[in-house]
């Protein structure tokens, strides 16, 4: 499994060159990769169906605190997700090659979509909590790139950022939960955790773990009120929406909770939170879906509804719910993938995907129509399609809900009525009825764009008629791994006349009724209010939070970074004086016991020389240049002191830094106006107090610090270990590049950022002041220089 | 700056300074020197050149943009840290390779790559700042 994931990543990175080699055929070539992975995964099917699991582990990071193994784990649940990811992935690569044909950025699409595929496969196959998190974040990251594919459009960038922030913040919460779980149980492998459910559930941190993990799962799987990012992400090209935002990535949260159900589940709080959020999400978003006329928005909200249904089933946690979850995930992946791809094909061929501007495409796009019709019938839950079986079993599970079954089934039926109407809208409006003039002259999509939807739609029929094809092989292992104990069941289309069937008929009738009054309903005031309240309001909340944060950052930047050097200095020194001075006095007390016996005559001379030159410079120097030279003398004097004590490295560095500093400062001085001291008496007094205070405190601090007995342990260790451990005799350098390389790395990064910042600020000053595109930093630096000039 | 003495001296000095900076760099693991000090001397050489002949000429002599130097330097730091992770050791663990040349021995190591990164970042940083200020 490691090989498969690694291979997908490797091929993703070279995919642009593969594209260059095969030109327009590249989609067919690259599709072989997910197809091959699909075949590899399906070859495990007999093994999994027999009730076995596959484990594989390679050590990745090994530290005293914890080990991270690149461990992979294949059971029913991960196999089904793996098959969906690679199976639909094959069609998406093909579909993308047709949808984005001729687009200059197509190679980037291939690269990002394959990277995503590798990451997503990693999420579902990984056995280690930390690896799951790493792959999880990689899916957020690749999703960001894919949503922002049309990066020259502002709404694409905004949608990409929105999705990244929402799922990213959730991901951070999740990792905290996973780490807590790891420490609570002492196990980092999911396989080991599955047997430790009781320890976790009885742990005092259980509620914290649960809430943190749920925060990750709910944001990723777009549960209300975080659902707004998913419809926003429809700014992505359709192959991306079909793949990430319907079939795979958004199900990562569902996967995680399904995977952890045996560990965290079957408690009351789990039932209330997971089931409750799922139920709320499915009800709210089902009706939102029919408040739009854009096919992708309708499908996006119906996807949110499906995710809500999956969450609700996980929350219920009964045997029936687990069966329902397995069947529902598979049937949803098939029909929703097909519908999304058809919606994209319609958009691509007819130039719009607004159902009000479409009609009568049946004759022009017969294959797409067939695929869409079958998929929509499955989504509406009409026999003999697989979606019908899924809906029946969901109703059965809802009827047997451990808490308030009447409420659960009522809400589920009300939500499904809207979904039936939505299914009708996305097929009947564009394909049937009178032919409508479309922006582009419509014709059938190319082979690469209909092979996927048609295959998926036909599979929905096939599995509906012959459900036993996958029950024992896949559905039973999936339900068993989510349930945490072996289950046995079979599926069939006909259960006799029972309550779920009657409810299905009721749903269907209700759906047809809603469809018939849809035109009036959509524009009615309650529907508008409903849409504003549940779709627009959460976005407003998100935007309000974001702009509030930016305003706060801007405010504190204006307060602290006011651009006046004198203010910076006085703030820094005063803070130092108060904070360090307070600690110093309370902790160690004033200390005055200097001993001058060991001070050599030349050291006295040097010190007095430095101090005297400094004093003369400050008292008589009125130009900045003199002051710079004065500071330079201090620096070179220090270098001499280092040299006297045998610190050649330090002395050399000090001399070089001092020289370069003088050059740099002189270059800056050219641009700075002459000194003109306009301070009043009050500020002079204040400056004197702060300066004297800081100086006295530093002196006392150094005296106290040097009076403490010197612990030679660390320096002794470095001196001894330097050669045997790091093969170097220069201890300073060995510390810099080996023993404490991480510190050096941080410092060098700071240096690099400072260099880039200087470059950017100076360039911006030269080309700057061109309207609004100017970042905040430029503004402050400009006003700062203005202020300095005026003072 | 137009000065015959400065021009002639700089022409003579620059080669020596760059060589000296490399000398300091390579001996740094056993004797005083290293990436930081070597980088400072190297940056000093190009600063001198920029003062004598202007930034345009220095860019030509340097051939590589100083910002590229910074980025390559940062990349070296990361690479030196990642190498040990491929043999399942923590980030930035020093890995060594000893090559015998008869009586001579060459030591290659990830701390060397790390030090190259430090050297390039220091040179890149100072030259970037000098260029930016000079060209303003």
Interface residues (C-beta under 8 A of the other chain):
Chain A: X59 X60 X61 X62 X63 X648 X649 X652 X653 X656 X657 X659 X660 X663 X664 X667 X668 X671 X726 X727 X728 X729 X730 X732 X733 X734 X736 X737 X738 X741 X742 X744 X745 X748 X749 X751 X752 X754 X755 X756 X758 X759 X762 X763 X765 X766
Chain B: X28 X29 X30 X31 X32 X33 X34 X35 X36 X37 X40 X41 X43 X44 X47 X51 X66 X67 X70 X73 X74 X77 X80 X81 X85 X88 X89 X90 X91 X92 X94 X96 X107 X109 X111 X114 X115 X117 X118 X121 X122 X124 X125 X126 X128 X129 X130 X132 X133 X134 X136
